[in-house]
Amino acid sequence: MERDEGPGRARRVPGTRLARLGRMGGAVSHIAANAAFNGAQRLARGERPPLRDLLLTPANVSRFAEELARMRGAAMKMGQLISMDAGDMLPPELAEIMARLRAEADHMPPKQLRAVLDQAWGEGWIRRFRRFEGRPIAAASIGQVHRAETRDGRSLAIKIQYPGVRRSIDSDVANVGTLLRLSGMLPDGVDIAPFLEEAKRQLHEEADYEREAAQLAAFAAHLSEDPDFTVPTPATEFTTRDVLAMSFVKGIPVERMAEAPQAERDRIVRLLLSLMLRELFDFGLVQTDPNFANYRYDPETRRIVLLDFGAARAYAPALAKRYRRCLSLGVTGEREGQREAAILAGFISAETAAHHQDAVLDLMAIAAAPFRSAAPTDFGTDRTASQLRDQGYDLAMDRAFADIVPMGTLYLQRKVAGMYLLARRLRARVDLAALIAPYLEGAANEKRASLG
């Protein structure tokens, strides 16, 4: 195995629960000390700063982001999700700091990498390969990816999980949850315990690479005859719970297509948005991680390469039907019907205050507006995202609004938001009304069937 430095820095991953708890505890203590010191200074000047302002200083957030990047695993993954979901609600300097977590992570030093593979494959595993590159081609929150060539000539991409990730998920999530509660970012009365439990469940699933291999195979089957997409093939003989081996598929980061001809950018985004609808309404299986790194592009074949299915999530037909009903009513503008559909889909509850229900329905109306347009949506100039951000921020900051949508809905919202951001990055122009028309017809047929 080659000894080479990979992307980012080579830093040992703290693998034991005690070591990880110590690092997180040290970060928390440092942040608390800074908050106490700054609070004392401001009190001496006659100010009464809220706890949130004392905790979420650039210095504190920078320290926290640095520790999450060092720890990797569930702690870093939670930080990434927070930065994606709340980035627009944080002050710009804090959002920029947290955005570091979405960049490439550090990687394991060679000695630790060999120890992980010795445990997964047994000593002497290197003899199974003609070539194994010690320098990772990618490093993320839960694992890093290496290229290898087998003795029989197959080119593989091998994702290797950082040590201790699975054992530390529950404690990492609990620690991040504690910081969220202390930060003052949560409205009064919000119980995030169900969210944290679901986060643990989801992260345990993502850390099971045998499960991801099965999801990879499922997507490959769904798209086996589709000429526009490529899905890697799992290499089961090298795959374990901690190592995922698959065929290496070449491609460039999809965001590099930002300077491609307009027609090709439009085609890429149209295909990805269409795939998202197919995943929910046809496959019943949605890849819910919107990270741009999960999409690559092969300029020679013009195929989109799909990667990373650890966050793939099944959606029952009944739930997909409710989402389709919401979408259909949002496009037609049937306000009261949409209110009922939004309650059934979990966007709001029957107990939600009427003015908060109206605020959520207003947000849904803004989101549906591009789907009513007769002209293609120009994502490069479209203001839907900024409108949603501004009105969503007002609702999120209303301490009396304490609704948390079901996790399935939250994951789907994140996927939609991620696709919108990619469309904006590529400045694509897509006829959204034509794209969703077949699914709105399906909703109309379901309504007629229920009335008949």
C-alpha positions as CSV (number, residue, x, y, z in Angstrom):
1,M,0.0,0.0,0.0
2,E,1.4,3.4,-1.0
3,R,2.2,5.8,1.8
4,D,0.9,9.1,0.7
5,E,-0.9,12.1,2.2
6,G,-4.4,12.4,1.0
7,P,-6.9,15.3,0.9
8,G,-6.9,17.6,3.9
9,R,-4.7,16.6,6.9
10,A,-3.8,13.1,8.1
11,R,-5.0,13.1,11.7
12,R,-5.8,10.2,13.8
13,V,-9.5,9.6,14.5
14,P,-10.3,9.3,18.2
15,G,-11.7,5.8,18.2
16,T,-12.8,5.2,21.8
17,R,-15.9,6.6,23.4
18,L,-13.9,8.0,26.2
19,A,-11.5,9.8,23.8
20,R,-14.3,11.3,21.8
21,L,-16.2,12.3,25.0
22,G,-13.0,14.0,26.2
23,R,-12.6,16.0,23.0
24,M,-16.3,17.0,22.9
25,G,-16.2,17.8,26.6
26,G,-13.1,20.0,26.1
27,A,-14.8,21.9,23.4
28,V,-17.9,22.4,25.5
29,S,-15.8,23.6,28.5
30,H,-13.9,26.0,26.3
31,I,-17.1,27.4,24.8
32,A,-18.7,27.7,28.2
33,A,-15.6,29.5,29.6
34,N,-15.6,32.0,26.7
35,A,-19.3,32.6,27.2
36,A,-18.9,33.2,30.9
37,F,-15.9,35.6,30.3
38,N,-17.7,37.6,27.6
39,G,-20.9,37.7,29.6
40,A,-19.1,39.1,32.6
41,Q,-17.5,41.8,30.5
42,R,-20.8,42.8,28.9
43,L,-22.6,42.7,32.3
44,A,-19.9,45.1,33.6
45,R,-20.8,47.5,30.8
46,G,-24.5,47.3,31.8
47,E,-25.6,45.0,29.0
48,R,-27.8,42.0,29.3
49,P,-26.8,39.8,26.4
50,P,-28.9,36.6,25.7
51,L,-27.1,33.3,26.1
52,R,-27.4,32.6,22.4
53,D,-25.3,35.7,21.6
54,L,-22.6,34.6,24.1
55,L,-22.4,31.1,22.8
56,L,-22.6,31.6,19.1
57,T,-19.6,33.9,18.7
58,P,-17.3,33.4,15.7
59,A,-14.5,32.2,18.0
60,N,-16.8,29.6,19.7
61,V,-18.3,28.3,16.5
62,S,-14.8,28.1,14.9
63,R,-13.6,26.0,17.8
64,F,-16.6,23.8,17.7
65,A,-16.3,23.3,13.9
66,E,-12.6,22.5,14.3
67,E,-13.4,19.8,16.9
68,L,-16.2,18.2,14.9
69,A,-13.8,18.1,11.9
70,R,-11.1,16.4,14.0
71,M,-13.6,13.9,15.5
72,R,-15.4,13.1,12.2
73,G,-18.1,10.5,12.6
74,A,-21.6,11.3,13.8
75,A,-20.5,14.5,15.5
76,M,-19.3,15.9,12.2
77,K,-22.3,14.6,10.3
78,M,-24.6,16.3,12.8
79,G,-22.7,19.6,12.3
80,Q,-23.0,19.2,8.5
81,L,-26.7,18.8,8.8
82,I,-27.1,21.8,11.1
83,S,-25.0,24.0,8.8
84,M,-27.0,23.0,5.8
85,D,-30.4,23.4,7.5
86,A,-29.7,26.5,9.5
87,G,-26.9,28.2,7.5
88,D,-29.3,30.8,6.1
89,M,-30.5,31.6,9.6
90,L,-27.0,32.2,11.1
91,P,-25.1,35.5,10.8
92,P,-22.9,35.3,7.6
93,E,-19.6,35.0,9.5
94,L,-21.0,32.0,11.6
95,A,-22.5,30.4,8.5
96,E,-19.1,30.6,6.8
97,I,-17.4,28.9,9.7
98,M,-19.9,26.1,9.9
99,A,-19.6,25.7,6.1
100,R,-16.1,24.3,6.7
101,L,-17.8,21.1,7.8
102,R,-19.2,20.6,4.3
103,A,-15.7,20.7,2.8
104,E,-13.5,17.7,2.6
105,A,-12.6,16.1,6.0
106,D,-9.2,15.1,7.3
107,H,-8.2,11.5,6.7
108,M,-6.7,8.7,8.7
109,P,-2.9,8.4,8.8
110,P,-1.5,5.3,7.1
111,K,-0.9,3.3,10.3
112,Q,-4.5,3.7,11.5
113,L,-5.8,2.9,8.0
114,R,-3.8,-0.4,7.9
115,A,-5.1,-1.3,11.4
116,V,-8.7,-0.7,10.2
117,L,-8.3,-2.9,7.1
118,D,-6.4,-5.6,9.1
119,Q,-9.5,-5.9,11.3
120,A,-12.0,-5.9,8.4
121,W,-10.1,-8.2,6.0
122,G,-7.4,-9.9,8.1
123,E,-3.7,-9.5,7.8
124,G,-2.2,-10.0,4.4
125,W,-5.2,-8.4,2.7
126,I,-2.8,-6.4,0.4
127,R,-2.1,-9.6,-1.5
128,R,-5.7,-9.6,-2.8
129,F,-4.9,-6.5,-4.8
130,R,-2.7,-5.7,-7.8
131,R,-2.7,-2.1,-6.6
132,F,-4.1,-0.2,-3.5
133,E,-3.7,3.5,-3.3
134,G,-2.9,4.7,0.1
135,R,-3.9,8.3,-0.7
136,P,-7.7,8.6,-0.4
137,I,-9.6,10.2,-3.3
138,A,-12.2,11.6,-0.9
139,A,-12.7,11.9,2.8
140,A,-16.0,12.7,4.5
141,S,-17.6,12.6,7.9
142,I,-18.0,8.8,8.3
143,G,-15.4,7.3,6.0
144,Q,-12.8,7.9,3.3
145,V,-12.5,6.4,-0.2
146,H,-9.5,4.7,-1.8
147,R,-9.0,3.4,-5.3
148,A,-7.8,-0.2,-5.8
149,E,-7.3,-2.7,-8.6
150,T,-8.0,-6.4,-7.9
151,R,-5.8,-9.3,-9.1
152,D,-8.4,-10.0,-11.8
153,G,-8.2,-6.4,-13.1
154,R,-11.3,-4.8,-11.7
155,S,-11.0,-1.1,-10.7
156,L,-12.7,-0.5,-7.4
157,A,-13.6,2.4,-5.1
158,I,-13.4,1.3,-1.5
159,K,-15.0,3.3,1.3
160,I,-13.5,2.7,4.7
161,Q,-15.3,3.7,7.8
162,Y,-13.4,5.6,10.5
163,P,-12.8,3.5,13.7
164,G,-15.2,4.0,16.5
165,V,-17.8,5.7,14.4
166,R,-20.6,3.2,15.1
167,R,-19.8,2.9,18.8
168,S,-19.9,6.7,19.3
169,I,-23.1,7.6,17.4
170,D,-25.4,7.8,20.4
171,S,-23.0,9.8,22.6
172,D,-22.0,12.1,19.7
173,V,-25.6,12.9,18.9
174,A,-26.5,13.4,22.6
175,N,-23.5,15.8,23.0
176,V,-24.5,17.8,19.9
177,G,-28.1,17.9,21.2
178,T,-26.9,19.3,24.5
179,L,-25.1,22.1,22.7
180,L,-28.3,22.8,20.6
181,R,-30.3,23.1,23.8
182,L,-27.7,25.4,25.4
183,S,-27.3,27.6,22.3
184,G,-30.8,29.2,22.7
185,M,-31.4,28.5,19.0
186,L,-34.5,26.3,19.7
187,P,-37.9,27.9,20.3
188,D,-39.4,27.5,23.8
189,G,-41.3,24.3,24.2
190,V,-39.7,22.4,21.4
191,D,-38.8,18.8,22.3
192,I,-35.9,17.7,20.1
193,A,-35.7,14.3,21.8
194,P,-37.6,12.6,18.9
195,F,-35.4,14.3,16.4
196,L,-32.2,13.2,18.2
197,E,-33.5,9.6,18.4
198,E,-34.3,9.6,14.7
199,A,-30.8,11.1,14.0
200,K,-29.2,8.2,15.9
201,R,-31.3,5.6,14.0
202,Q,-30.4,7.2,10.6
203,L,-26.7,7.5,11.5
204,H,-26.6,3.8,12.6
205,E,-28.1,2.9,9.2
206,E,-25.5,5.1,7.3
207,A,-22.7,3.4,9.3
208,D,-23.8,0.0,8.1
209,Y,-22.0,-0.5,4.8
210,E,-23.7,-3.8,4.2
211,R,-27.0,-2.1,4.2
212,E,-25.7,0.6,1.9
213,A,-24.5,-2.1,-0.5
214,A,-28.1,-3.4,-0.6
215,Q,-29.4,0.1,-1.3
216,L,-26.8,0.6,-4.0
217,A,-28.0,-2.7,-5.7
218,A,-31.6,-1.6,-5.4
219,F,-30.9,1.8,-7.2
220,A,-28.8,0.0,-9.8
221,A,-31.8,-2.3,-10.5
222,H,-34.2,0.6,-10.8
223,L,-31.9,2.5,-13.2
224,S,-30.4,-0.5,-15.0
225,E,-32.0,0.4,-18.4
226,D,-31.8,4.2,-18.0
227,P,-29.2,5.6,-20.4
228,D,-28.8,8.9,-18.4
229,F,-27.5,7.5,-15.1
230,T,-24.7,5.3,-13.9
231,V,-24.7,3.5,-10.5
232,P,-21.6,1.6,-9.3
233,T,-21.8,-2.1,-8.8
234,P,-21.1,-3.5,-5.3
235,A,-18.2,-5.8,-4.9
236,T,-19.6,-8.1,-2.2
237,E,-16.5,-10.2,-1.6
238,F,-14.7,-7.1,-0.2
239,T,-17.7,-5.5,1.5
240,T,-18.2,-5.7,5.3
241,R,-20.1,-3.7,7.8
242,D,-17.1,-1.2,7.9
243,V,-15.9,-1.4,4.3
244,L,-17.9,-0.8,1.1
245,A,-16.3,-1.9,-2.1
246,M,-17.8,-1.0,-5.5
247,S,-16.9,-0.5,-9.1
248,F,-15.0,2.7,-9.7
249,V,-16.9,5.0,-12.1
250,K,-15.1,7.9,-13.5
251,G,-16.6,11.4,-13.5
252,I,-16.1,15.0,-12.6
253,P,-17.9,16.9,-9.8
254,V,-21.2,17.9,-11.1
255,E,-20.8,21.5,-10.0
256,R,-17.9,21.8,-12.4
257,M,-20.5,21.8,-15.1
258,A,-21.4,25.4,-14.1
259,E,-19.5,26.6,-17.1
260,A,-20.9,24.1,-19.6
261,P,-23.3,25.2,-22.4
262,Q,-26.7,26.2,-21.1
263,A,-28.5,23.3,-22.8
264,E,-26.3,20.7,-21.0
265,R,-26.8,22.4,-17.6
266,D,-30.5,22.4,-18.2
267,R,-30.4,18.7,-19.1
268,I,-28.5,17.7,-16.0
269,V,-30.8,19.5,-13.6
270,R,-33.9,18.4,-15.4
271,L,-32.7,14.7,-15.1
272,L,-31.9,15.1,-11.4
273,L,-35.2,16.7,-10.6
274,S,-37.1,14.1,-12.6
275,L,-35.1,11.4,-10.7
276,M,-36.1,12.9,-7.4
277,L,-39.8,12.6,-8.4
278,R,-39.3,9.1,-9.6
279,E,-37.6,8.1,-6.4
280,L,-40.5,9.3,-4.3
281,F,-43.5,8.4,-6.5
282,D,-42.2,5.4,-8.5
283,F,-39.4,3.7,-6.6
284,G,-40.6,4.5,-3.0
285,L,-36.9,4.8,-2.2
286,V,-35.3,8.2,-1.9
287,Q,-31.6,9.1,-1.6
288,T,-32.1,11.9,1.0
289,D,-28.5,13.2,1.2
290,P,-28.3,16.4,-1.0
291,N,-24.5,16.7,-0.8
292,F,-23.2,17.8,-4.2
293,A,-20.4,15.2,-3.9
294,N,-23.0,12.5,-4.4
295,Y,-23.4,13.5,-8.0
296,R,-20.7,13.3,-10.7
297,Y,-20.8,13.7,-14.5
298,D,-19.1,11.8,-17.2
299,P,-18.5,14.2,-20.2
300,E,-17.8,11.3,-22.6
301,T,-21.0,9.4,-22.0
302,R,-23.1,12.4,-20.8
303,R,-24.2,10.2,-17.9
304,I,-24.8,11.4,-14.4
305,V,-23.0,9.2,-11.8
306,L,-24.9,8.5,-8.6
307,L,-22.9,7.9,-5.4
308,D,-23.5,7.3,-1.6
309,F,-26.7,5.6,-0.7
310,G,-26.2,5.4,3.0
311,A,-29.0,7.9,3.5
312,A,-31.5,6.1,1.2
313,R,-34.9,6.0,2.8
314,A,-38.0,4.0,2.0
315,Y,-41.3,6.0,1.6
316,A,-44.6,4.0,1.9
317,P,-47.0,4.5,-1.0
318,A,-49.6,6.0,1.4
319,L,-47.2,8.7,2.5
320,A,-46.0,9.4,-1.1
321,K,-49.7,9.8,-2.0
322,R,-50.1,12.5,0.7
323,Y,-47.1,14.4,-0.6
324,R,-48.4,14.2,-4.1
325,R,-51.8,15.6,-2.9
326,C,-50.0,18.5,-1.2
327,L,-48.0,19.2,-4.4
328,S,-51.1,19.1,-6.5
329,L,-53.1,21.4,-4.3
330,G,-50.2,23.8,-3.9
331,V,-50.0,24.1,-7.7
332,T,-53.8,24.6,-8.1
333,G,-53.9,27.0,-5.1
334,E,-56.7,25.3,-3.3
335,R,-55.9,26.8,0.1
336,E,-58.3,24.9,2.4
337,G,-57.7,21.6,0.7
338,Q,-54.0,22.1,1.0
339,R,-54.4,22.9,4.8
340,E,-56.0,19.4,5.2
341,A,-53.4,17.7,3.1
342,A,-50.6,19.5,4.9
343,I,-51.9,18.2,8.2
344,L,-52.1,14.6,6.8
345,A,-48.6,14.9,5.5
346,G,-47.2,16.2,8.8
347,F,-46.2,19.7,7.7
348,I,-48.5,21.1,10.4
349,S,-50.8,19.6,13.0
350,A,-54.5,20.2,13.7
351,E,-53.4,21.8,17.0
352,T,-51.1,24.3,15.3
353,A,-52.3,27.9,15.9
354,A,-54.3,29.2,12.9
355,H,-51.9,32.0,12.2
356,H,-49.0,29.5,12.2
357,Q,-50.9,27.2,9.9
358,D,-51.3,30.1,7.6
359,A,-47.6,31.0,7.7
360,V,-46.7,27.5,6.7
361,L,-49.2,27.4,3.9
362,D,-47.8,30.8,2.7
363,L,-44.4,29.1,2.5
364,M,-45.8,26.2,0.6
365,A,-47.5,28.6,-1.8
366,I,-44.1,30.4,-2.4
367,A,-42.5,27.0,-3.1
368,A,-45.3,26.0,-5.5
369,A,-45.2,29.2,-7.5
370,P,-42.5,28.0,-10.0
371,F,-44.6,24.9,-10.8
372,R,-47.4,27.1,-11.9
373,S,-45.3,29.1,-14.4
374,A,-45.9,28.7,-18.1
375,A,-42.2,29.7,-18.7
376,P,-39.2,27.7,-17.6
377,T,-37.8,28.6,-14.2
378,D,-34.4,30.3,-14.4
379,F,-32.7,29.1,-11.2
380,G,-29.9,31.6,-11.7
381,T,-32.3,34.5,-11.1
382,D,-35.3,32.9,-9.3
383,R,-36.0,34.4,-5.9
384,T,-37.9,31.5,-4.5
385,A,-35.1,30.5,-2.2
386,S,-34.6,34.0,-0.7
387,Q,-38.3,34.4,-0.2
388,L,-38.5,31.1,1.6
389,R,-35.4,32.0,3.7
390,D,-36.8,35.3,4.8
391,Q,-40.3,34.1,5.7
392,G,-39.0,30.9,7.1
393,Y,-36.6,32.8,9.3
394,D,-39.4,34.8,10.7
395,L,-41.4,31.7,11.5
396,A,-38.4,29.9,13.0
397,M,-37.7,32.8,15.3
398,D,-41.3,32.9,16.6
399,R,-40.8,31.3,20.0
400,A,-44.4,30.3,20.0
401,F,-44.1,28.1,17.0
402,A,-42.9,24.8,18.3
403,D,-43.9,22.3,15.5
404,I,-41.3,19.8,14.3
405,V,-42.3,18.0,11.2
406,P,-41.9,14.2,10.9
407,M,-38.5,13.0,10.1
408,G,-39.5,11.5,6.7
409,T,-40.8,15.0,5.7
410,L,-37.7,16.7,7.0
411,Y,-35.4,14.4,5.0
412,L,-37.5,15.0,1.9
413,Q,-37.4,18.8,2.5
414,R,-33.6,18.6,2.7
415,K,-33.4,16.6,-0.6
416,V,-35.6,19.2,-2.3
417,A,-33.5,22.1,-0.9
418,G,-30.3,20.4,-2.0
419,M,-31.6,20.0,-5.6
420,Y,-32.6,23.6,-5.6
421,L,-29.2,24.7,-4.5
422,L,-27.5,22.6,-7.2
423,A,-29.9,24.0,-9.9
424,R,-29.0,27.5,-8.7
425,R,-25.3,26.6,-8.8
426,L,-25.6,25.4,-12.5
427,R,-28.0,28.4,-13.3
428,A,-30.3,25.9,-15.0
429,R,-33.5,26.7,-16.8
430,V,-36.2,24.0,-16.4
431,D,-39.9,23.8,-17.2
432,L,-41.1,22.6,-13.8
433,A,-44.7,22.6,-14.8
434,A,-44.1,20.1,-17.5
435,L,-41.8,18.1,-15.2
436,I,-44.5,17.5,-12.6
437,A,-47.5,17.3,-14.9
438,P,-47.6,13.5,-14.9
439,Y,-47.6,13.3,-11.1
440,L,-50.3,15.9,-10.8
441,E,-52.4,13.8,-13.2
442,G,-51.8,10.9,-10.9
443,A,-53.1,13.0,-7.9
444,A,-56.2,13.9,-9.8
445,N,-56.9,10.3,-10.7
446,E,-56.5,9.3,-7.1
447,K,-59.0,12.0,-6.0
448,R,-61.5,10.8,-8.6
449,A,-61.1,7.3,-7.4
450,S,-61.7,8.2,-3.8
451,L,-64.8,10.1,-4.7
452,G,-66.1,7.3,-6.9
